[in-house]
Amino acid sequence: MAKPIDPDARATLRGGLPDRYLTPDDIAEMFEVPLETVYQWRKKRTGPPGFRIGKHLRYDPADVRAYVAQRKDADRNAA
């Protein structure tokens, strides 16, 4: 059964992340980037930190929040 598509996935970041580990699909949807970009971030270690549960890649919502805050601070300091 396919999960319903959130019409505005960024609302998840604004309203609070779900109380579960996030999948690469969740990350791609939230940041409105292709799934391949999420995998490239992981490979280059430039995106939110992920971890493996067996063969499955997951993201901790707290780490994603921290990543977003870090990116915002970096952009403010660069401006």
C-alpha positions as CSV (number, residue, x, y, z in Angstrom):
1,M,0.0,0.0,0.0
2,A,1.5,3.3,-1.1
3,K,1.6,6.1,1.5
4,P,-0.2,9.3,0.6
5,I,1.9,12.2,-0.7
6,D,2.1,15.2,1.5
7,P,1.1,18.2,-0.7
8,D,3.7,20.4,1.1
9,A,6.5,18.2,2.5
10,R,8.3,21.3,3.8
11,A,5.4,21.8,6.2
12,T,6.8,18.7,8.0
13,L,10.0,20.7,8.7
14,R,8.0,23.8,9.8
15,G,5.5,22.0,11.9
16,G,7.8,19.5,13.5
17,L,9.2,16.2,12.2
18,P,7.4,13.0,12.7
19,D,8.2,10.8,15.8
20,R,9.9,8.1,13.7
21,Y,13.1,7.6,11.9
22,L,13.0,9.1,8.4
23,T,13.7,7.3,5.1
24,P,15.7,8.7,2.2
25,D,12.4,9.2,0.4
26,D,11.2,11.4,3.3
27,I,14.4,13.5,3.1
28,A,14.1,13.9,-0.6
29,E,10.4,14.9,-0.3
30,M,11.1,17.4,2.6
31,F,13.9,19.2,0.8
32,E,12.3,18.9,-2.6
33,V,15.3,17.2,-4.2
34,P,15.7,14.0,-6.2
35,L,16.3,10.9,-4.3
36,E,19.7,10.5,-6.0
37,T,20.7,13.9,-4.4
38,V,20.0,12.4,-1.0
39,Y,22.3,9.5,-1.8
40,Q,25.0,11.8,-3.2
41,W,24.8,13.9,0.0
42,R,25.4,10.7,2.0
43,K,28.3,9.6,-0.2
44,K,30.0,13.1,0.0
45,R,29.0,13.6,3.7
46,T,27.4,16.9,3.0
47,G,23.7,16.3,3.9
48,P,22.0,15.3,7.2
49,P,23.8,12.4,8.8
50,G,22.1,9.0,8.3
51,F,22.7,5.6,9.7
52,R,22.0,2.0,8.6
53,I,19.6,-0.4,10.2
54,G,20.7,-3.6,8.4
55,K,20.5,-2.6,4.7
56,H,18.1,0.3,5.3
57,L,19.2,3.9,5.5
58,R,17.5,6.0,8.1
59,Y,17.7,9.6,9.5
60,D,17.0,10.7,13.1
61,P,14.6,13.7,13.1
62,A,16.8,15.4,15.7
63,D,19.8,15.1,13.4
64,V,17.8,16.5,10.5
65,R,16.7,19.5,12.6
66,A,20.3,20.1,13.7
67,Y,21.4,19.9,10.1
68,V,18.8,22.5,9.0
69,A,19.8,24.8,11.9
70,Q,23.5,24.5,11.0
71,R,22.8,25.3,7.3
72,K,20.7,28.3,8.2
73,D,23.5,29.6,10.5
74,A,26.1,29.0,7.9
75,D,24.1,31.0,5.3
76,R,23.4,33.9,7.7
77,N,27.1,34.1,8.6
78,A,28.1,34.0,4.9
79,A,25.8,36.8,4.0
